[in-house]
Amino acid sequence: MANEIGRCRTFRYRLHPTFRQTQALLHQLDYQRELYNAALEERVGAWKWEHRSVSYVDQCRTLTGLGDFRPEVVASGVTLCRGTLKRLDRAFAAFYRRVKHGEAPGFPRFKSARRFDSLQWEDTSGWKVKGEARRLYLLGIGDVKANYHRPLQGVPKAITVKREGTKWWVSVRCVDVPALLLAPTGREVGVDLGIANLVATSDGELIVGEHFGSQARSQLALAQRRLATKQRGSNRRRRQVDVVARLHRKVANQRSNAAHQLSRRLVNDYDLIVLEDLAITNMVRAPRAKPDPDQPGAFVPNGATAKAGLNRSIIDAGWGTLASLLTYKAESAGRIVVTVDPRHTSQTCAECGHVAAGNRVSQAEFRCLACGHRAHADVNAARNILRAGRARQALPA
């Protein structure tokens, strides 16, 4: 049953361009990278020498006469150029936002050929999705073969064509995508995210994570060692860089696939899903250096090595990816996802409510010091998470 309220969704498909189409796409990547760097230089120079800000609209106006002296840049349409300028504008918006919030700002930087892999069309001109013909038309490039493995829903509004190694992908952003509501199950669950057990549910189920990053660590280490021996700028180094990138992409794809399957199962089985509101960015932050008071310029041990191992495990678990997938799938299916404060969920007894650090005997064992309740520590935490989520749902809006 489709919900009448439209939603925004992105559909990703594999492209199979011919040799000539691949060359045309690669040329456009070079041209759009040149445009991006030129626009960045214009913004920096205008502020440095004239104390003047240049906006996205100002730079779009300069595209009017671009075709007279650089026709190859606009060969795929001015929409593609506007998408490149919009990409730069978003980079500046993110920079200003981080400055405002006191975060590490990260000023937009010039893009090398290795760091510019996507083309963006920000409106509906210059491209067309041909679902029945299994083609994607791109102005100046032609009809590119596309693997539409699932039907496109809603109204296509913008696309991004991206190169990943030797493969090409298109992401189609659609609006007014109907929501497909699932039948109610009458079940609710609290989910505790962990490392040893990726997910522990309030029903007592323990799901062990695959730890794809750990499994590929030896291969990655070998590839990185071989990369370190290659001379910069050489063809051998370039090929070895591709090997390292391919291994990283494989781990990312495995992690994403596992998260998709798990999130789909949870959304299908439960009407209410309660998660901890984890500050993952803060959790994986490296500890601050501790200056040695006795030796100026020296530092005392701060546990950075051990923390680095924990950080790798947290990133490998993919908590953020799982949470985001759960959220958007639940929205489309008519389910509810609630996040709660994670404090003391692992120290609170799910039976009597007693809170004490000593209640958690070990990573896996929970034994209440007040009532003697015993349970798996992660399952006990998941029950507390579910109770907190139900209480939050009961509060008036």
N, C-alpha and C positions, 0 to 999 in steps of 0.2 A: 504494500500500500504506500503510495507516494504522498509525502507531505507537501502542501501547497506552498510552504515557505521556501524560497530558493536559497541556495548556499553557494559559496565559492569553493571550487575544488580544482586541483591540478592533476592532470592525467599525463603519465610519462610513457613514451613509446620509443622503441628502437628504430633508428633510421639505417638504411642500407644504400648510401649514395654510390653512384658509379665512380670510376676513376676521375673523369672530367668534373663531375659534381663535387667530388672531394677536393680537387684542386681549386675549384671556384670558392668553396667554403673556406679553405685555408687562406686564400687571397683576401677574402672578406674579413677574416680574423685579423690579418695584418693591417688592413685598411682601418678597421674599427679600433684597433689598438692604437694606431697612429692618431686617430681622431680623439680618442680618450686622453692620451698623453698631451696632445696639443691643447685640449680644453682645460686640462689640469694646469698646464703651464700658463695659460691665459689667466686663470683665476689667481694663481699664486703671484704672477707678475703684476696684475692689476692691484692687488692688495699691498704688495711690497713697495711698488714705486708710486702708486697713485692713491693708496689707502681707499680703494674703491672695491665694492663687492660686485661680482658678476653672477647673475642668477641663471637658472636653467632656461628661462624664457629668453634672456639676452643671448645666450649661446645658440638657441634654436633659430633665432633670427639670422644668424650668420650662415645658416645652411642654405639660404635662398640662392646665393651666388656660387655655392661650392661646386656645382656641376659644370660651371664654365671653365674652371682651370683644374679640377680634379674629378672628372666624370666617373673614374673607376670607383671612387669612394661611395658614390650614390647609385652605383649600378644596380643594387638590390633595393632601391627605394629610400626616400628620405625618412621613412618610418624607422628603418634600421638605425640610421644615424641618430634620430631622436632617442631611440632606446639606449644607445651608447651614452649620450649626454645625460639621460635620466639615471643611468647606472652611476655616473660620477656624482650626480646630485644626491643620490641616496647615500653615497660614501661620505659626503660632507655632512649630511643630516645626521648620520650615525656618529660622526666625529663630534659635532656640536652637542649631541645628546650625552655622550660619554663625558665630555668636559663639564657639562652642567651637573651631572650626577657624581662628579669627583672620581671617575674611573680613569684607567689608563687610556688616553685619548686616541692614539694611533692615527696620525694624520694621513689622509689619502696619499698614496705613493704611485709613482710611475710604474707602468706595467711592462714587464719583459714578455717576450714571446711565450715563455713557459708559464706565465701567470695570467694569460688572457685566453680563455678557452670557450667562451660562449658568445652568442649573438642574440640580441633581444629585439623583438618587434612588439612595441607597446600598444598598438591598436590593430584594427582588423585589415589594414591595407598592406599589400606586398606579400601576402601569403594566403593559403586556403587549404583546409583539411578536406581531402577527398576520401571519405571512409570507404565507400563501395569500391573504388578503384585501388584502395590501399596505397595511396600516394599523398605526399605533402607538397603542394606547389609553393615554391619560393621564387620571388621575382629576381631575375638575373641568374638563377641557378637551374630552374626547371622543376619537373615532377620527380621528387625523390621518393623512392620506395620506402614505405613505412609499415611496421608490424603492429597494426592496431589489434592487440591481443584481447582487448576488452572494449566495449562500445563507449564512445564519447557521449557524455551526458551534459545537458545544459547548453549554454550559448558560448562558443569560443570567443575570447576577447583579446588574448595576447599569447605569444609563444616565446620560448627560449630554446635555441638549438645549441647543444653543448657537445664538445669533444672530450671523451674520456679515453686516453690512450689512442688506440686505433679505432675505437667505436664512436658512433654518433648517436645522440639521443635528442628527442624533442619533448619539451614539457608544455602542454596546452592548458592555459588557465581559463576556466569556464565560470560563468555566473549562472544564477537561476538553476542550480543543480538540485533536482528533487531529492528529498530525504526518503529513504526506504525504511520505514519503521518495522521493527521486529515485534513479534507477539510477546507479551509480558510473560516472564517465567516465575515471578513471585519470589525470586531469590536475591539475596544481598551478600556482598563479600567485602571484607577488608583485606588489603594487600600490603604485605611488608616486603620491601625491596632490600636485598642483601647481596653479598658477594659469594659466600659458600653456597647458599641457596638463592638463586636469582629472585624467586617469588615464593613467599609463604602465604597461604590464604587462611582466613578465619575458619574455613571448613576443615583445616588440617592437612591440606595438600601442600607438598613441598616440590618445587620445580627447580632442578639443578641447572645452572647456567652452563653454556657450552664453553665459555672462555676462549673465543676464537683468537683473540690477540695473543694469549699465552701459548696456544697451539702453534701459532705461526712465528713465535719469537725466535726460534733457532734459524728458520729460513730467512727472516728479516735481518737477523744479526749477520749471517753469512753474506747476504746481498749488500748490506751496508759496509762490511769490511772490504768486499770487492770494489765497491764504489770509491772507497777512500784511496785505493791504489791507482785510480785512473786520473790521467792528466786533465785538468780543467780545459774545456773547449774542444776536447777530442771527440771523435765519433764513438769510441768505446765507452767513454764516460756517459755520453748521451744515451747510448743503448742500455747501460747499466742503470741510469736514472729511470728509464722506462720499466726495467725489471722491478726496482724497488716500489715504484708507483703502482704497478700491477699487483704486487703482493698486498699493499695497503688497501687497494680497491677490493680485492677478494675478501679481506677481513671485514671491511665495511659492508659489503653485500651480504656476507653470511650473518653478520649481526643484525642488519636490517630485516632480512628474511625471517630470522627467528623471532624478532620483535613483532613483525606483522602477523605471524601465525599465532603467537601467544595472545596478542591484543585482540585478534579476531575471536579466539575461543572465549576469552573473558567477556567480551561484549555480547556474544551469542548466549552465554549461560546466565548472566546476571543483569538484573534491572538497575541495581545501585552498586557502584564500584567506588571504594574509598581508598585513597592513597595518602601517603605522607607528603607534605609540602616541603620537599628537600631543597636546600640551597646548594645545588651540586657544584656550582662555580666556586663557592667558598670552601666546599669540602675538599676540592682537588687543588687548592691553592698551596704553593710551597711555603714552608715555615720561614719566618723572618730570621735573618742572620743575627747571631748573638755576639757582640764584640767582647773580646777578652779584656777585663778591667786591668789585668796585670801586664799585658803586652799590647801596646797601641798598634793598631793595624792588623792584629790577629783576631781570630774568632774561636769560640768554644763550640763543641758539638751541639747541634740543635735537632738531631733526629731527622735530618733532611733525606738521608738515604732510605730509612724505613718508610718515611712518609711518601717518598717517590714510588715505592712498591705498592703502597695502598692506593695512591692516586691512579696508577696504571690499572689496578684491579677494578676501581670504581668506573673508570672510563670504559674498560673492557666489558663491564656488565651492561652498559647502555641504558641506564635508568631514564635519562632524559628522553631518549628515542622512544622507549616503551610508553612513557607517560604521555608524550605528544600524540602517538598513534592511538592510544586508548581514548584520548579526549576527542579527536576528530571522528573516530569511528563510532563512539558512543553518541555524539551529536547527531550523526546521520541516521543512527538506528533508533533514536528516541530513548536511549539509556541516559543515566545520570552518573557523572563522575564528580566526586567531591574530594577536595584536599584538606587535610587537617594538620594541626601543629604536631610535629614529630617528637617534641620534648617528652621524656619520661615514658614513652610508649613501651620501651623494652624493659623498664624497671617497675612497671605497675602490674600488680596481680589482676588478671582478668576475672577472678572469682570474687575476691573481697575488696579490691581496690587499693590495697596497701602498696605504698611507693617506697622503695629503698634500693640503693645501688647494689646491695648484697643479695637481692632477690635473684639476680642473674648470675648463676654460679659459673657458667662458661659460655662460650659462643653458642652452644646448642642447648644447654640445660637451664631451665627456669625452676626455681623452688622458692615459694613464698615463705618469708621468715615469720609471717603472722599466722597464716592458716595452713601452711604446709602444702599448698597446691603445687603439683608438679606438671610440667608440660614442656614441649619443645619451645625454646625461647622465641623463635621467630613466629610460631603459631600463636603464642600468647600475645605477642606484640600485634599481630594481625587482628586478633579479637578486640584489643583495645582500640585499634584504628577504626574498626567497624563501629564500635560503640560511640566513638567521638564523631564519626560521620553521621550516624543516626541522630545524635543530639543536635548536630549542626543543621540537619534537614528539618528538625522539629521546630527550630527557632523561627519566629515570624519574619517575613521578608521586609 
